[in-house]
Amino acid sequence: MNHKGTKTPSLKLLLYLCPVIHLSLAWPNPSGRYHAAMSSHSELAALLADARHAIIFTGAGISTESGVPDFRSPGGIWSRMKPIYFDEFVGSEEKRREAWDRTFSGAMRWTGAQPNAGHYAIARLVARGKANAVITQNVDNLHQESGVPASNVIELHGNASYATCLDCGLRHELEVLKQSFLGRGEIPSCRDCRGIVKTATISFGQSLQPETIERARRETLACDLFIVLGSSLVVYPAAGFPLLAKENGAKLVIVNRDPTEQDDYADLVLHEEIGPLMSATVPLD
């Protein structure tokens, strides 16, 4: 979900994402479109029809329609509980126990929801070859559950549906860890090397995976249409990808409940519910 990173990008990072970043930050809106009232799903469908290589970029807004809470809004997860930073998790058995208690009690509500119409519409775009990849800030695994192959999903902030060893990288299934944690009070450790095991999400203070960022950058540079669905575009480096796509000549579409700071750079802006919009844009065969 849209819950990691910082709100202010470093100059080094923005220069990496957007080599001509001064253009990205100063463009007038090339299309003259500023408000959803001037747009409709038919315009989005037309842009998709013209595209050869679309990229879908999703944030918390698509999953809130499945009942998954976001993180920063009033009533969101971080308004109800303090995040556990990566260094705290690694350095404190007490914090690891607290983190696993949150996971297995369902307090985080990261998993267990079902994909909604927006997720299924994206899966149809991928299956039809119109969208090559889904770049997501979400950790809920709903794109994979909707039918998008895992190889086509780039998870910037990881995945909450399984865990990994921080030392050797071995994957661990949550259900197995849950049994030993709830049954015997055992804090999960790696079955191979006894290292620290953590859900496969990126925590506050934990570095993003460089290979993940690089793959997202390559896909962004290859696209001719970049569609943002449900992201406020305030957390970097994720929020740099739409600008990179636009600076590289792609059309940019932003669909979000509230305005974003990048709306003026977009070719199409829609403030609509994602599920109904995408269902109308990408109907069933």
C-alpha positions in Angstrom: 0.0 0.0 0.0 0.8 3.6 -0.2 2.6 3.6 3.2 6.3 3.6 2.8 9.1 6.0 1.8 9.3 9.7 2.3 7.2 12.6 1.1 10.1 14.6 -0.2 12.3 13.1 -2.9 16.0 13.7 -2.8 17.5 15.6 -5.8 19.8 12.5 -6.5 16.7 10.2 -6.6 14.7 12.5 -8.9 17.6 13.0 -11.2 17.9 9.2 -11.4 14.2 8.8 -12.2 13.8 11.9 -14.4 17.1 12.9 -16.1 15.4 16.2 -17.2 13.6 16.7 -14.0 13.4 20.5 -14.4 11.1 19.9 -17.3 9.0 17.5 -15.2 8.5 20.1 -12.5 7.7 23.0 -14.7 5.5 21.7 -17.5 2.3 23.4 -18.4 -0.4 20.8 -18.9 0.0 19.9 -22.6 -3.6 18.7 -23.1 -5.3 21.6 -21.4 -7.3 19.2 -19.3 -7.4 19.9 -15.6 -10.7 18.5 -14.2 -12.6 15.3 -14.3 -15.7 17.1 -15.5 -14.0 17.5 -18.9 -13.2 13.7 -19.2 -15.0 10.4 -19.2 -14.3 6.7 -19.4 -14.6 6.9 -23.2 -11.5 9.1 -23.3 -9.6 6.6 -21.2 -10.8 3.8 -23.5 -9.6 5.8 -26.5 -6.1 6.3 -25.0 -5.9 2.5 -24.2 -7.0 1.7 -27.8 -4.1 3.9 -29.2 -1.5 2.5 -26.7 0.9 -0.3 -27.6 2.6 -0.6 -24.2 0.6 0.5 -21.2 1.7 0.5 -17.6 -0.8 0.4 -14.7 0.3 2.0 -11.4 -1.8 1.4 -8.4 -2.0 2.8 -4.9 -4.2 2.3 -1.8 -7.3 3.8 -3.5 -7.9 0.7 -5.6 -7.8 -1.6 -2.6 -10.0 0.5 -0.3 -12.8 -0.5 -2.7 -12.2 -4.1 -1.5 -12.3 -3.0 2.2 -8.6 -2.8 2.7 -7.8 0.3 4.8 -5.3 2.8 3.7 -2.5 4.1 5.9 -2.4 7.9 6.1 -6.0 9.0 5.9 -8.0 9.8 9.0 -9.1 6.4 10.3 -6.3 4.7 8.5 -4.0 2.2 10.0 -1.3 4.6 11.2 -3.9 6.8 12.9 -4.8 3.7 15.1 -1.4 2.3 15.8 2.2 3.4 15.6 4.3 1.8 12.8 7.1 -0.4 13.9 10.3 0.7 12.2 12.7 -1.8 10.6 15.5 -1.1 13.1 13.1 -1.7 16.0 11.9 -5.0 14.5 15.5 -6.2 14.0 16.8 -5.0 17.3 14.0 -5.9 19.7 12.4 -9.3 20.4 9.6 -7.4 22.0 8.9 -5.4 18.8 9.1 -8.5 16.7 6.5 -10.1 19.0 4.3 -7.1 18.7 4.6 -7.0 14.9 3.7 -10.7 14.6 0.8 -10.2 17.0 -0.5 -7.5 14.7 -0.1 -9.7 11.7 -1.8 -12.8 13.1 -4.6 -10.9 15.0 -5.7 -9.3 11.7 -5.1 -5.8 13.1 -3.2 -4.7 10.0 -5.9 -6.0 7.6 -3.4 -6.4 4.8 -4.7 -9.7 3.6 -8.0 -11.6 3.4 -9.9 -9.2 1.2 -11.1 -10.1 -2.3 -10.2 -8.4 -5.6 -12.7 -5.9 -6.9 -13.9 -4.9 -10.3 -10.9 -2.6 -10.8 -8.4 -5.4 -10.1 -10.2 -7.7 -12.6 -10.3 -5.1 -15.3 -6.5 -4.7 -14.9 -6.1 -8.4 -15.2 -8.1 -8.3 -18.4 -5.7 -5.6 -19.8 -2.7 -7.8 -18.9 -4.3 -10.9 -20.4 -5.1 -9.1 -23.6 -1.5 -7.9 -24.0 -2.5 -4.2 -23.6 -0.8 -3.7 -20.3 2.7 -5.2 -19.9 3.1 -4.7 -16.1 1.4 -3.5 -13.0 3.6 -1.3 -10.7 1.9 -1.3 -7.3 2.5 0.4 -3.9 0.1 -2.1 -2.3 1.1 -5.2 -0.4 -2.2 -7.0 -0.4 -1.5 -9.5 -3.2 -4.9 -8.6 -4.8 -3.5 -8.2 -8.3 -2.2 -11.7 -8.3 -5.4 -13.0 -6.8 -7.4 -11.3 -9.6 -5.4 -13.2 -12.2 -2.4 -11.1 -13.1 0.7 -13.3 -13.2 3.1 -12.6 -10.4 5.8 -12.1 -13.0 3.8 -9.1 -14.3 3.4 -7.4 -10.9 6.2 -5.1 -9.6 5.6 -4.7 -5.9 7.5 -1.6 -4.7 6.6 -2.1 -1.1 6.7 -5.9 -1.0 3.9 -8.4 -0.2 2.2 -9.1 3.1 0.9 -12.6 2.1 4.1 -14.4 3.0 7.3 -13.9 5.0 11.0 -14.1 4.2 14.2 -14.6 6.2 16.2 -11.4 6.4 19.5 -13.4 6.3 19.1 -16.0 3.7 15.9 -14.9 1.9 14.0 -18.2 2.3 10.3 -17.8 1.8 8.0 -18.9 4.7 4.2 -19.3 4.6 2.3 -17.3 7.1 -0.1 -20.2 8.1 2.8 -22.3 9.2 4.3 -19.4 11.2 1.0 -18.6 12.7 0.5 -22.1 14.2 3.8 -22.0 16.1 3.3 -18.3 17.2 -0.2 -18.8 18.5 0.2 -22.3 19.7 3.6 -22.1 21.4 4.3 -18.4 21.5 7.4 -18.8 19.2 8.6 -15.7 17.4 9.2 -16.9 13.8 12.7 -17.7 12.8 14.1 -19.2 9.7 13.8 -23.0 9.5 17.1 -23.2 7.6 19.5 -20.7 9.1 17.5 -19.5 12.2 17.7 -15.9 11.0 15.1 -13.3 11.7 11.9 -13.8 9.7 9.7 -10.9 8.7 6.6 -10.4 6.5 7.8 -9.6 2.9 6.8 -6.0 3.2 9.1 -2.9 3.2 8.8 -1.4 6.7 9.5 2.2 7.6 13.2 2.7 7.6 13.9 -0.3 5.4 15.5 0.2 2.0 13.5 -0.6 -1.1 14.9 -3.3 -3.2 17.2 -1.7 -5.9 16.3 -4.4 -8.5 12.6 -3.7 -8.0 13.0 0.1 -8.5 15.2 -0.5 -11.6 12.7 -2.9 -13.1 9.9 -0.4 -12.5 12.0 2.3 -14.1 12.7 0.2 -17.2 9.0 -0.6 -17.6 8.1 3.1 -17.2 10.6 4.2 -19.9 9.2 1.6 -22.3 5.6 2.6 -22.0 3.5 4.9 -24.2 0.6 5.1 -21.7 1.0 5.4 -17.9 -2.2 5.0 -15.9 -2.3 5.9 -12.2 -5.2 4.3 -10.2 -5.8 5.3 -6.6 -2.5 7.0 -5.6 -2.1 10.4 -4.0 1.4 10.5 -5.5 3.1 12.0 -2.5 5.5 9.1 -1.5 8.8 8.8 -3.4 10.4 7.1 -5.2 7.1 5.7 -6.3 5.6 9.1 -7.2 8.5 9.8 -9.5 7.4 7.1 -12.1 4.4 9.0 -13.6 6.6 12.1 -14.2 9.3 9.9 -15.7 6.8 8.4 -18.1 5.4 11.8 -19.1 8.9 13.3 -19.5 9.7 10.3 -21.8 6.8 11.0 -24.1 4.1 8.7 -22.7 0.5 9.8 -22.2 -0.4 10.2 -18.5 -3.7 9.3 -16.9 -4.5 9.9 -13.2 -7.6 8.4 -11.6 -7.9 9.2 -7.9 -10.6 10.2 -5.4 -8.8 13.5 -4.6 -6.6 15.9 -6.6 -2.9 15.2 -6.7 0.1 17.5 -7.2 0.7 15.9 -10.6 -2.8 16.5 -12.1 -1.7 19.4 -14.1 0.9 17.3 -15.9 -1.6 14.6 -16.9 -3.4 14.2 -20.2 -6.5 12.9 -18.5 -7.7 13.3 -14.9 -10.7 11.5 -13.4 -12.0 11.7 -9.9 -14.1 8.6 -9.9 -14.4 5.2 -8.3 -11.9 2.9 -9.9 -14.0 -0.3 -10.1 -17.0 1.1 -12.1 -14.7 3.2 -14.3 -12.4 0.4 -15.2 -15.2 -2.1 -15.7 -16.8 0.3 -18.2 -13.5 1.0 -19.8 -12.4 -2.6 -20.1 -15.6 -4.7 -20.4 -15.7 -8.5 -20.4 -15.3 -10.2 -23.8 
